[in-house]
Amino acid sequence: MHSEISHFPSKHFYDNLLTTAPQIDIQYNDFPVFPYIVYDILDSQESSSSNSKTNSNEALVIVKICSELLRLNSHISIGIITPYQAQCALYSKSLKQNPNYRRIEVNTVDSFQGREKDIIIVSCVRANNGTGGIGFLSCKKRLNVAITRARKCLIICIHSNTLMQDENWKKLIEDAKERGCFRTVASYKDIQQIFASTMIRHRKYH
């Protein structure tokens, strides 16, 4: 994976022992988007569906991001990882409507273990402003798996007011802010403009 992707898991899970061969970063330099981005979607709102959960605004953001990514490069492989089966079903329904999305795989964290894609988008779903738990997201092992599946680009969509209650997610959010990889999305309607700011020509890494 790109060194920007491995930076946090190496520091947080592996005592800084993960290394990226220099040629890997060179190989991925032709990709036009930041290799690591955390989007904080302020109007995210989770909903319960039987024993599962969904977040329709987050889904709208991620489907739009997929559209932009495929417009830039129609040959890349994309995986959407989400902890909830109901959210998986929501993506599958949306993506089936467009044949250009046939290269996108939607699945749970456990199903992606040991596998990789050019781009991974993590859909966290939970958005309760800290008034409830975060369920599967509190599992440190699953967090590690989810954020180490991407080769070229890792995009994580969160609701920070909810996830900051967990120590592991708090550290991830703080790390992304320190490295200039954090973007606030006031509304799902703004994602196209915010996404444009993460193109390499606007890159402001330390």
C-alpha positions as CSV (number, residue, x, y, z in Angstrom):
1,M,0.0,0.0,0.0
2,H,1.0,3.6,-0.4
3,S,3.0,5.0,2.5
4,E,0.3,7.6,3.3
5,I,-2.2,4.8,3.8
6,S,0.2,2.7,6.0
7,H,1.2,5.7,8.1
8,F,-1.5,5.5,10.8
9,P,-1.8,1.6,11.1
10,S,1.9,1.3,11.3
11,K,2.0,3.9,14.1
12,H,-1.1,2.7,15.9
13,F,-1.1,-1.1,15.5
14,Y,2.5,-2.1,14.6
15,D,4.8,0.0,16.6
16,N,6.0,1.8,13.4
17,L,7.3,-1.5,12.0
18,L,5.4,-1.3,8.6
19,T,7.5,-0.1,5.7
20,T,6.6,0.8,2.1
21,A,9.1,0.1,-0.6
22,P,10.0,3.4,-2.3
23,Q,9.0,2.1,-5.7
24,I,5.4,1.6,-4.5
25,D,4.8,5.3,-3.9
26,I,6.4,6.1,-7.3
27,Q,4.1,3.5,-9.0
28,Y,1.0,5.1,-7.5
29,N,2.0,8.7,-8.3
30,D,0.0,8.7,-11.5
31,F,-3.3,8.4,-9.5
32,P,-4.9,11.8,-9.3
33,V,-6.5,11.7,-5.8
34,F,-4.9,11.9,-2.4
35,P,-3.9,8.4,-1.2
36,Y,-5.6,9.0,2.2
37,I,-8.6,11.0,3.0
38,V,-11.1,11.2,5.9
39,Y,-14.4,12.9,5.2
40,D,-16.4,14.1,8.2
41,I,-20.0,14.1,6.9
42,L,-21.9,16.5,9.3
43,D,-25.4,15.6,8.2
44,S,-24.9,11.9,8.5
45,Q,-27.7,10.2,10.3
46,E,-28.0,6.6,11.2
47,S,-31.2,4.6,11.0
48,S,-32.1,1.2,12.4
49,S,-33.4,-1.5,10.2
50,S,-34.3,-4.7,12.0
51,N,-31.0,-5.9,13.5
52,S,-28.9,-3.7,11.2
53,K,-28.3,0.0,10.5
54,T,-28.1,2.3,7.5
55,N,-27.0,5.9,6.8
56,S,-28.6,7.2,3.6
57,N,-26.7,10.5,3.5
58,E,-23.4,8.8,3.8
59,A,-24.4,6.4,1.1
60,L,-25.2,9.4,-1.2
61,V,-21.8,10.8,-0.6
62,I,-20.0,7.5,-1.3
63,V,-21.9,6.8,-4.5
64,K,-21.0,10.2,-5.7
65,I,-17.3,9.7,-4.8
66,C,-17.4,6.4,-6.8
67,S,-18.8,8.2,-9.8
68,E,-16.0,10.8,-9.6
69,L,-13.3,8.1,-9.2
70,L,-14.5,6.1,-12.2
71,R,-14.7,9.3,-14.2
72,L,-11.0,9.8,-13.5
73,N,-10.0,6.2,-14.1
74,S,-12.6,3.7,-15.3
75,H,-10.2,0.7,-14.9
76,I,-9.5,1.0,-11.1
77,S,-10.9,-1.6,-8.7
78,I,-13.0,-0.2,-5.8
79,G,-14.2,-1.8,-2.7
80,I,-16.8,-0.4,-0.2
81,I,-16.4,-1.7,3.3
82,T,-19.1,-1.3,5.8
83,P,-19.9,-3.1,9.1
84,Y,-23.7,-3.4,8.5
85,Q,-25.5,-5.7,6.1
86,A,-28.4,-3.3,5.6
87,Q,-25.9,-0.6,4.4
88,C,-24.3,-3.2,2.0
89,A,-27.8,-3.8,0.6
90,L,-28.3,0.0,0.2
91,Y,-25.1,0.3,-1.8
92,S,-25.9,-2.7,-3.9
93,K,-29.3,-1.3,-4.8
94,S,-27.8,2.1,-5.8
95,L,-24.9,0.7,-7.7
96,K,-27.0,-1.7,-9.8
97,Q,-28.7,1.2,-11.4
98,N,-25.5,2.2,-13.3
99,P,-23.5,-0.4,-15.3
100,N,-20.3,1.7,-14.8
101,Y,-20.3,0.6,-11.2
102,R,-19.8,-3.1,-12.1
103,R,-16.2,-2.9,-10.9
104,I,-17.2,-1.9,-7.4
105,E,-17.5,-4.6,-4.7
106,V,-19.5,-4.0,-1.6
107,N,-18.9,-6.1,1.5
108,T,-18.3,-6.3,5.2
109,V,-15.0,-5.9,7.0
110,D,-14.7,-9.6,7.7
111,S,-15.3,-10.5,4.1
112,F,-12.5,-8.2,3.0
113,Q,-9.9,-9.7,5.4
114,G,-6.8,-10.9,3.5
115,R,-7.9,-9.1,0.3
116,E,-7.2,-5.7,-1.4
117,K,-8.4,-3.2,-4.0
118,D,-6.9,-0.2,-5.7
119,I,-9.3,2.0,-3.7
120,I,-11.1,1.2,-0.5
121,I,-13.9,3.4,0.8
122,V,-14.9,2.7,4.4
123,S,-18.5,3.5,5.2
124,C,-18.8,3.8,9.0
125,V,-22.6,4.4,9.1
126,R,-22.8,5.3,12.8
127,A,-23.9,8.9,13.4
128,N,-25.6,9.5,16.8
129,N,-23.6,12.4,18.1
130,G,-22.2,10.4,20.9
131,T,-25.6,9.6,22.4
132,G,-25.3,5.8,21.7
133,G,-22.6,3.2,21.1
134,I,-20.7,2.6,17.9
135,G,-21.3,-1.2,17.7
136,F,-18.9,-3.1,15.4
137,L,-16.7,0.0,14.9
138,S,-15.4,-0.4,18.5
139,C,-13.5,-3.5,17.5
140,K,-9.8,-2.6,17.1
141,K,-9.0,-5.6,15.0
142,R,-11.8,-4.8,12.5
143,L,-10.6,-1.2,12.3
144,N,-7.1,-2.4,11.4
145,V,-8.4,-4.8,8.7
146,A,-10.7,-2.1,7.2
147,I,-7.9,0.5,6.8
148,T,-5.3,-1.8,5.4
149,R,-7.1,-3.2,2.3
150,A,-6.3,-0.3,-0.1
151,R,-3.3,-0.1,-2.5
152,K,-3.6,3.3,-4.0
153,C,-6.2,5.2,-2.1
154,L,-8.1,4.9,1.2
155,I,-11.2,7.0,1.8
156,I,-12.9,6.9,5.2
157,C,-16.4,8.4,5.7
158,I,-17.2,9.2,9.3
159,H,-19.3,11.3,11.6
160,S,-16.6,12.6,14.0
161,N,-18.9,13.6,16.8
162,T,-20.0,10.0,17.1
163,L,-16.7,8.3,16.6
164,M,-14.6,10.6,18.8
165,Q,-16.0,8.7,21.9
166,D,-13.8,5.7,20.9
167,E,-10.1,6.0,21.7
168,N,-8.9,4.3,18.5
169,W,-11.1,6.4,16.2
170,K,-10.2,9.5,18.1
171,K,-6.5,8.8,17.4
172,L,-7.3,8.2,13.7
173,I,-9.2,11.5,13.4
174,E,-6.5,13.5,15.2
175,D,-3.8,11.9,13.0
176,A,-5.8,12.8,9.8
177,K,-6.2,16.4,11.0
178,E,-2.5,16.7,11.8
179,R,-1.5,15.4,8.3
180,G,-3.9,17.6,6.4
181,C,-6.0,14.5,5.3
182,F,-9.2,15.6,7.0
183,R,-12.1,17.2,5.1
184,T,-15.4,18.5,6.6
185,V,-18.5,17.9,4.5
186,A,-21.3,20.1,5.8
187,S,-23.9,18.4,3.6
188,Y,-23.9,15.4,1.3
189,K,-24.8,17.9,-1.4
190,D,-21.3,19.5,-1.1
191,I,-19.3,16.3,-1.7
192,Q,-18.4,17.0,-5.4
193,Q,-16.8,20.4,-4.5
194,I,-15.0,18.9,-1.4
195,F,-13.8,15.9,-3.5
196,A,-12.2,18.3,-6.0
197,S,-10.1,19.8,-3.2
198,T,-8.5,16.3,-2.7
199,M,-7.1,16.2,-6.2
200,I,-3.3,16.0,-6.3
201,R,-2.9,19.5,-7.7
202,H,-4.3,20.8,-4.4
203,R,-2.2,18.5,-2.3
204,K,-0.9,20.0,1.0
205,Y,0.7,17.2,2.8
206,H,3.4,18.0,5.4
